Amino acid sequence: MPYDELLAWVDYFNQRPVGWREDDRTYKLLQAQGVKEKPHSIFASLAAMKKLADEKVKDGMISTKNLQASVLFNKIAGAKDGEKIKFD
């Protein structure tokens, strides 16, 4: 495996830790049973994903303005009564 590919895999697993889906499913079951804790406070894999998402929001990589400029949003807004959709 080339070094660049290895770095890409390391980055991938930093963004999506092994077992995050199982932790997310388990959290949803706990939530249905009345647990009020945030998922990132219970599971380390979900905490790592939240930290990365928070960094992307802070760096301006993710915002609602990106959604509003998307083709999908424009199609939804152009649908019947779509002008009622607000994201503010």
N, C-alpha and C positions, 0 to 999 in steps of 0.2 A: 504494500500500500504506500503510495507516495505521501510525503510529509504534509502537503497541502490538503489531501483528502483526510488524513488523520486529524488535522486541525479543524476541518469542517465537521467531522463527527463529534469531536469534543465540544464544539460550539452547539451542535444540534442537541447533544445530551445535557448541556447546561440550560438550554431553553426548554427542553421537555425531559425532565428527569425520569428515569425508569420507574414505573409504577404509578405515575401521576393519574392515569385514568382510573385505576383501581381505587386510589385515594379519593378521587373526585366522586366516584360512585358511592363509596362508603360514606362520604360526607353527606351526600344527598339522602341516604337512608337515615343517617343520624338526624339530619334536619327534619325529616318527616316524623321522627320520633320526638321532636321538640327541642333539640340542641340549639342553643342560641349563639354559640361560639362562631367566629369567622373560620373559614376553611384553612386559611394560612396559619392560624394559631394552633391548629390541631395537627396538620400534616406538613412535614418539612418539604416534600416535593411541591406542594401547592404554594408554600411560602417562597420557594425559589422562583416559581413562575410569576408570582405577584410582584416580587422584587424586580424582575426583568421588565414586566409590563409597566410598573411605575417609572422605571428608568426611561422607557421609550416615550411615555407621556411627558415626562420632564424634559426630555431632549426634543420634543416636538415631532416625534416620528409617528405618533398616533394622536388623532384629534377628531372631534365630531365634524369639523369642517371638511376633512377628507371624505367622510361619509356623504355629506351634503353635495359634494362635487362629483360623486360617483354616478355611473350610468344607471345602476339599480335604483338609487334614490330618485333620480329624475324620472324614471319609468313609473315608480310608485306615486310620485307627486303628480304626474300627468294623468294618472288613472282617475276614474270617476270620483269626485269629491276628494281628490288628493290634495287640494289646497289647504285642507284642514290639518295636515301633518305639520307639527311644529317640533323643533329640536332645541328651543331656547329654554 
